[in-house]
Amino acid sequence: MSKILIAFYSRSGENYVNGSIRHLSTGNTEVVARKIQALLPQADLFRIDTVRTYSPSYMTCIEEAKQELREQARPAMKDALDGIDAYDTVILGYPNWWGTMPMVCYTFLESYDFAGKTIIPFCTNEGSGMGSSERFIRKLCPQARVLEGTPIHGAQAATADREAQRIADMAK
């Protein structure tokens, strides 16, 4: 059996859900990541987070994210893994920000050697699907096997059992 890592970036607090801004105590991507971990209890869970804290205001945060995308920023990660060599499969979860992953996910992917690894992306979104994120993952990790991503409507994260099972099955 292969060693699996579930790495995810998620934002709690003010989020856009079904056309309105709501406060989430746990971000949608984390909800799904924990569902996957419950199905793969042998998998390790790693939260990708930034050193810099984004604004708690959703509207301000999306402007900060847009600016990072324009600048092709690589925000520093708060924590790092000792390495990724022990893992064969990496499940990578993130919200869709401006048609792609949050820029800290780029930092994460550029921080480790994914050659020979399988990457299984999933993305929470409010209608944008995977955006261009799969293409960028393939570009950043050209020697990895990147499977088709699973888009999950963020407002349905709490009930995304079928999607979590699909991702867990791909990792087995």
Secondary structure, 3 states (H helix, E strand, C coil): CCCEEEEECCCCEEEEECCEEEEECCCHHHHHHHHHHHHCCCCEEEECCECCCCCCCHHHHHHHHHHHHHHCCCCCECCCCCCCCCCCEEEEEEECECCECCHHHHHHHHCCCCCCCEEEEEEEECCCCCCCHHHHHHHHCCCCEECCCEEEEHHHHHHCHHHHHHHHHHHC
